[in-house]
């Protein structure tokens, strides 16, 4: 998380990090973000649960999902409107391209 945060900060992005799924969900209920980078494998609330809770609050939230679970969740993610699913280990140049694509920069 810290490495990825540093990588994106150096490229001029403003970054907010949540250390748990519940913390992320609480922030997403109160704040809006240009883009959400979401790991599926969070300890207390997985990324799928977060996306299901977030959908009614912000149906157009731009999101990139990061997973180490292979293609196990692809169909469910696509049904939630997630088109950008990146597999771990994460290629930083691919991530950066996806971010730029979604943000239009």
N, CA, C and O of each residue as an XYZ file, in Angstrom:
420
protein
N       0.818     -1.191      0.000
C       0.000      0.000      0.000
C       0.863      1.257      0.000
O       0.632      2.168     -0.795
N       1.848      1.312      0.881
C       2.688      2.507      0.961
C       3.510      2.704     -0.314
O       3.707      3.832     -0.764
N       3.988      1.602     -0.889
C       4.749      1.701     -2.132
C       3.880      2.271     -3.248
O       4.303      3.166     -3.979
N       2.678      1.753     -3.372
C       1.750      2.209     -4.406
C       1.363      3.666     -4.170
O       1.272      4.449     -5.115
N       1.140      4.023     -2.926
C       0.827      5.409     -2.580
C       1.972      6.336     -3.011
O       1.738      7.373     -3.633
N       3.199      5.956     -2.679
C       4.363      6.759     -3.057
C       4.508      6.873     -4.559
O       4.800      7.950     -5.077
N       4.306      5.773     -5.263
C       4.383      5.751     -6.726
C       3.403      6.748     -7.331
O       3.760      7.499     -8.239
N       2.183      6.758     -6.840
C       1.153      7.653     -7.395
C       1.352      9.106     -6.948
O       1.089     10.030     -7.718
N       1.810      9.311     -5.722
C       2.104     10.671     -5.258
C       3.184     11.328     -6.120
O       3.085     12.504     -6.470
N       4.211     10.553     -6.455
C       5.297     11.075     -7.294
C       4.816     11.466     -8.688
O       5.471     12.247     -9.377
N       3.685     10.931     -9.097
C       3.128     11.244    -10.414
C       2.023     12.294    -10.332
O       1.292     12.514    -11.298
N       1.909     12.943     -9.168
C       1.026     14.086     -9.027
C      -0.404     13.791     -8.603
O      -1.257     14.677     -8.650
N      -0.677     12.564     -8.191
C      -2.026     12.229     -7.753
C      -2.188     12.503     -6.261
O      -1.246     12.345     -5.485
N      -3.390     12.916     -5.871
C      -3.728     13.045     -4.451
C      -4.261     11.692     -4.003
O      -5.166     11.141     -4.630
N      -3.712     11.159     -2.933
C      -4.017      9.791     -2.509
C      -4.589      9.788     -1.092
O      -4.090     10.478     -0.203
N      -5.637      9.002     -0.902
C      -6.203      8.749      0.422
C      -6.220      7.237      0.604
O      -6.716      6.515     -0.260
N      -5.690      6.759      1.705
C      -5.581      5.322      1.944
C      -6.461      4.929      3.125
O      -6.472      5.602      4.155
N      -7.191      3.843      2.964
C      -7.924      3.236      4.076
C      -7.273      1.894      4.356
O      -6.890      1.176      3.433
N      -7.150      1.561      5.625
C      -6.445      0.340      6.016
C      -7.349     -0.857      6.242
O      -6.878     -1.939      6.593
N      -8.648     -0.669      6.043
C      -9.577     -1.783      6.175
C     -10.780     -1.517      5.281
O     -11.001     -0.390      4.837
N     -11.542     -2.550      5.025
C     -12.741     -2.400      4.215
C     -13.786     -1.520      4.880
O     -14.418     -0.695      4.220
N     -13.971     -1.693      6.193
C     -14.953     -0.883      6.912
C     -14.569      0.593      6.912
O     -15.418      1.468      6.742
N     -13.285      0.853      7.103
C     -12.807      2.239      7.066
C     -13.042      2.845      5.680
O     -13.477      3.991      5.565
N     -12.756      2.081      4.642
C     -12.967      2.554      3.275
C     -14.436      2.858      3.030
O     -14.766      3.901      2.466
N     -15.310      1.970      3.441
C     -16.738      2.158      3.221
C     -17.251      3.391      3.948
O     -18.043      4.151      3.390
N     -16.815      3.601      5.179
C     -17.224      4.795      5.930
C     -16.778      6.073      5.217
O     -17.538      7.038      5.142
N     -15.549      6.081      4.693
C     -15.053      7.262      3.960
C     -15.856      7.478      2.689
O     -16.188      8.612      2.342
N     -16.168      6.389      1.995
C     -16.895      6.497      0.732
C     -18.335      6.961      0.938
O     -18.953      7.490      0.015
N     -18.863      6.769      2.124
C     -20.208      7.265      2.438
C     -20.199      8.772      2.658
O     -21.223      9.431      2.473
N     -19.046      9.326      3.054
C     -18.946     10.742      3.414
C     -18.259     11.597      2.357
O     -18.524     12.795      2.257
N     -17.378     10.987      1.569
C     -16.563     11.733      0.613
C     -16.724     11.142     -0.786
O     -17.105      9.983     -0.953
N     -16.423     11.973     -1.787
C     -16.381     11.470     -3.157
C     -14.942     11.551     -3.654
O     -14.172     12.421     -3.249
N     -14.605     10.628     -4.533
C     -13.257     10.540     -5.070
C     -13.340     10.401     -6.582
O     -14.294      9.829     -7.108
N     -12.343     10.923     -7.275
C     -12.306     10.808     -8.728
C     -12.160      9.363     -9.168
O     -12.692      8.962    -10.204
N     -11.437      8.584     -8.376
C     -11.158      7.199     -8.738
C     -10.941      6.375     -7.474
O     -10.345      6.844     -6.504
N     -11.428      5.158     -7.502
C     -11.251      4.229     -6.396
C     -10.377      3.076     -6.862
O     -10.704      2.399     -7.836
N      -9.256      2.849     -6.164
C      -8.437      1.650     -6.367
C      -8.804      0.714     -5.235
O      -8.594      1.040     -4.067
N      -9.344     -0.430     -5.561
C      -9.893     -1.303     -4.538
C      -9.315     -2.703     -4.647
O      -9.374     -3.335     -5.702
N      -8.758     -3.175     -3.549
C      -8.257     -4.549     -3.475
C      -9.410     -5.442     -3.032
O     -10.141     -5.098     -2.104
N      -9.573     -6.566     -3.679
C     -10.628     -7.508     -3.306
C     -10.345     -8.126     -1.941
O     -11.264     -8.328     -1.147
N      -9.076     -8.426     -1.666
C      -8.717     -9.185     -0.463
C      -8.464     -8.335      0.760
O      -7.342     -8.306      1.266
N      -9.483     -7.641      1.249
C      -9.334     -6.878      2.486
C      -9.724     -7.766      3.662
O     -10.562     -8.655      3.510
N      -9.129     -7.539      4.829
C      -9.317     -8.471      5.938
C     -10.732     -8.510      6.534
O     -11.207     -9.585      6.900
N     -11.401     -7.386      6.638
C     -12.661     -7.362      7.370
C     -13.909     -7.301      6.483
O     -14.980     -7.753      6.886
N     -13.774     -6.760      5.315
C     -14.894     -6.582      4.391
C     -14.288     -6.645      3.008
O     -13.485     -5.782      2.654
N     -14.648     -7.641      2.213
C     -13.949     -7.759      0.932
C     -14.432     -6.710     -0.063
O     -15.465     -6.070      0.137
N     -13.678     -6.550     -1.122
C     -13.960     -5.519     -2.115
C     -15.319     -5.652     -2.771
O     -15.939     -4.645     -3.112
N     -15.799     -6.884     -2.955
C     -17.118     -7.112     -3.540
C     -18.196     -6.514     -2.636
O     -19.119     -5.855     -3.114
N     -18.075     -6.748     -1.336
C     -19.047     -6.208     -0.381
C     -19.026     -4.680     -0.390
O     -20.072     -4.037     -0.297
N     -17.840     -4.111     -0.501
C     -17.726     -2.656     -0.569
C     -18.422     -2.130     -1.818
O     -19.183     -1.166     -1.750
N     -18.161     -2.761     -2.947
C     -18.778     -2.317     -4.198
C     -20.300     -2.419     -4.152
O     -20.995     -1.529     -4.643
N     -20.821     -3.492     -3.566
C     -22.276     -3.655     -3.450
C     -22.885     -2.560     -2.574
O     -23.971     -2.062     -2.871
N     -22.199     -2.186     -1.507
C     -22.687     -1.122     -0.626
C     -22.539      0.251     -1.259
O     -23.352      1.145     -1.019
N     -21.503      0.416     -2.066
C     -21.215      1.706     -2.688
C     -22.136      2.007     -3.866
O     -22.463      3.167     -4.114
N     -22.554      0.986     -4.586
C     -23.321      1.161     -5.823
C     -24.532      2.082     -5.648
O     -24.709      2.990     -6.460
N     -25.381      1.889     -4.617
C     -26.531      2.798     -4.456
C     -26.123      4.227     -4.086
O     -26.840      5.176     -4.404
N     -24.990      4.386     -3.425
C     -24.531      5.708     -3.000
C     -23.912      6.498     -4.145
O     -24.105      7.709     -4.257
N     -23.161      5.792     -4.999
C     -22.447      6.454     -6.086
C     -22.333      5.481     -7.262
O     -21.286      4.864     -7.461
N     -23.411      5.343     -8.041
C     -23.417      4.346     -9.111
C     -22.394      4.591    -10.218
O     -22.058      3.669    -10.962
N     -21.901      5.809    -10.334
C     -20.947      6.105    -11.411
C     -19.495      6.194    -10.926
O     -18.631      6.699    -11.642
N     -19.232      5.706     -9.721
C     -17.869      5.747     -9.182
C     -16.896      5.012    -10.099
O     -17.070      3.825    -10.375
N     -15.874      5.723    -10.570
C     -14.835      5.102    -11.393
C     -13.966      4.245    -10.480
O     -13.498      4.703     -9.437
N     -13.757      2.997    -10.886
C     -13.081      2.043    -10.008
C     -12.154      1.130    -10.792
O     -12.493      0.650    -11.874
N     -10.978      0.901    -10.225
C     -10.063     -0.136    -10.700
C      -9.945     -1.139     -9.563
O      -9.598     -0.776     -8.439
N     -10.234     -2.392     -9.856
C     -10.139     -3.447     -8.850
C      -8.827     -4.189     -9.040
O      -8.428     -4.520    -10.156
N      -8.166     -4.440     -7.907
C      -6.907     -5.172     -7.890
C      -7.167     -6.478     -7.136
O      -7.747     -6.472     -6.050
N      -6.734     -7.596     -7.722
C      -7.005     -8.876     -7.081
C      -5.859     -9.862     -7.258
O      -5.165     -9.875     -8.275
N      -5.693    -10.665     -6.256
C      -4.750    -11.771     -6.331
C      -5.493    -13.096     -6.450
O      -4.908    -14.161     -6.256
N      -6.781    -13.029     -6.770
C      -7.633    -14.223     -6.839
C      -7.862    -14.696     -8.264
O      -8.838    -15.397     -8.530
N      -6.990    -14.331     -9.174
C      -7.169    -14.749    -10.562
C      -8.463    -14.188    -11.114
O      -8.819    -13.045    -10.828
N      -9.155    -14.965    -11.886
C     -10.395    -14.507    -12.515
C     -11.634    -14.953    -11.737
O     -12.751    -14.895    -12.252
N     -11.432    -15.392    -10.508
C     -12.499    -15.934     -9.665
C     -13.699    -14.990     -9.530
O     -14.843    -15.444     -9.498
N     -13.444    -13.683     -9.450
C     -14.515    -12.719     -9.210
C     -14.896    -11.910    -10.446
O     -15.738    -11.017    -10.349
N     -14.307    -12.194    -11.595
C     -14.520    -11.373    -12.788
C     -15.992    -11.192    -13.145
O     -16.432    -10.071    -13.398
N     -16.752    -12.275    -13.168
C     -18.155    -12.168    -13.573
C     -18.954    -11.306    -12.607
O     -19.745    -10.462    -13.028
N     -18.747    -11.516    -11.322
C     -19.458    -10.726    -10.316
C     -19.064     -9.259    -10.392
O     -19.917     -8.380    -10.269
N     -17.775     -8.989    -10.594
C     -17.308     -7.611    -10.737
C     -17.919     -6.952    -11.963
O     -18.356     -5.802    -11.898
N     -17.953     -7.660    -13.065
C     -18.542     -7.104    -14.287
C     -20.028     -6.829    -14.101
O     -20.543     -5.851    -14.642
N     -20.728     -7.675    -13.343
C     -22.148     -7.435    -13.077
C     -22.351     -6.187    -12.219
O     -23.433     -5.599    -12.222
N     -21.321     -5.786    -11.491
C     -21.363     -4.563    -10.690
C     -20.866     -3.347    -11.473
O     -20.759     -2.249    -10.927
N     -20.564     -3.552    -12.752
C     -20.136     -2.446    -13.606
C     -18.651     -2.185    -13.609
O     -18.216     -1.136    -14.085
N     -17.856     -3.109    -13.091
C     -16.407     -2.931    -13.032
C     -15.781     -3.541    -14.289
O     -15.871     -4.746    -14.521
N     -15.156     -2.696    -15.080
C     -14.528     -3.163    -16.315
C     -13.012     -3.262    -16.183
O     -12.354     -3.919    -16.989
N     -12.468     -2.615    -15.178
C     -11.009     -2.554    -15.022
C     -10.587     -3.406    -13.835
O     -10.654     -2.975    -12.684
N     -10.150     -4.626    -14.139
C      -9.731     -5.584    -13.128
C      -8.274     -5.939    -13.401
O      -7.945     -6.473    -14.461
N      -7.415     -5.644    -12.453
C      -5.988     -5.914    -12.610
C      -5.560     -7.019    -11.664
O      -5.960     -7.047    -10.500
N      -4.748     -7.924    -12.169
C      -4.267     -9.064    -11.398
C      -2.939     -8.732    -10.712
O      -2.101     -8.013    -11.256
N      -2.773     -9.270     -9.517
C      -1.482     -9.198     -8.836
C      -0.615    -10.323     -9.369
O      -1.155    -11.371     -9.727
N       0.689    -10.165     -9.440
C       1.430     -8.948     -9.128
C       1.104     -7.845    -10.128
O       0.935     -8.080    -11.325
N       1.023     -6.667     -9.603
C       0.540     -5.512    -10.335
C       1.633     -4.870    -11.173
O       2.702     -4.543    -10.657
N       1.377     -4.688    -12.452
C       2.282     -3.950    -13.321
C       1.983     -2.463    -13.190
O       0.901     -2.013    -13.566
N       2.925     -1.703    -12.666
C       2.667     -0.293    -12.369
C       2.363      0.524    -13.622
O       1.549      1.446    -13.572
N       3.003      0.202    -14.739
C       2.723      0.954    -15.964
C       1.306      0.667    -16.453
O       0.640      1.556    -16.984
N       0.847     -0.565    -16.278
C      -0.533     -0.907    -16.662
C      -1.521     -0.168    -15.757
O      -2.516      0.378    -16.234
N      -1.245     -0.153    -14.454
C      -2.093      0.577    -13.518
C      -2.162      2.050    -13.886
O      -3.245      2.634    -13.927
N      -1.016      2.645    -14.151
C      -0.967      4.061    -14.506
C      -1.764      4.335    -15.777
O      -2.476      5.337    -15.853
N      -1.657      3.470    -16.764
C      -2.439      3.613    -17.999
C      -3.936      3.565    -17.711
O      -4.692      4.364    -18.264
N      -4.376      2.647    -16.860
C      -5.800      2.528    -16.505
C      -6.287      3.778    -15.784
O      -7.378      4.278    -16.056
N      -5.472      4.273    -14.868
C      -5.840      5.487    -14.124
C      -6.000      6.653    -15.095
O      -6.996      7.375    -15.042
N      -5.044      6.835    -15.960
C      -5.105      7.931    -16.934
C      -6.304      7.785    -17.853
O      -6.972      8.766    -18.180
N      -6.571      6.556    -18.264
C      -7.727      6.295    -19.130
C      -9.028      6.683    -18.431
O      -9.873      7.353    -19.025
N      -9.193      6.272    -17.189
C     -10.428      6.558    -16.462
C     -10.572      8.030    -16.096
O     -11.683      8.558    -16.055
N      -9.459      8.686    -15.833
C      -9.508     10.095    -15.450
C      -9.440     11.027    -16.666
O      -9.609     12.240    -16.543
N      -9.194     10.445    -17.825
C      -9.133     11.249    -19.037
C      -7.923     12.156    -19.103
O      -7.991     13.266    -19.630
N      -6.799     11.665    -18.556
C      -5.584     12.499    -18.576
C      -4.449     11.802    -19.277
O      -3.356     12.358    -19.384
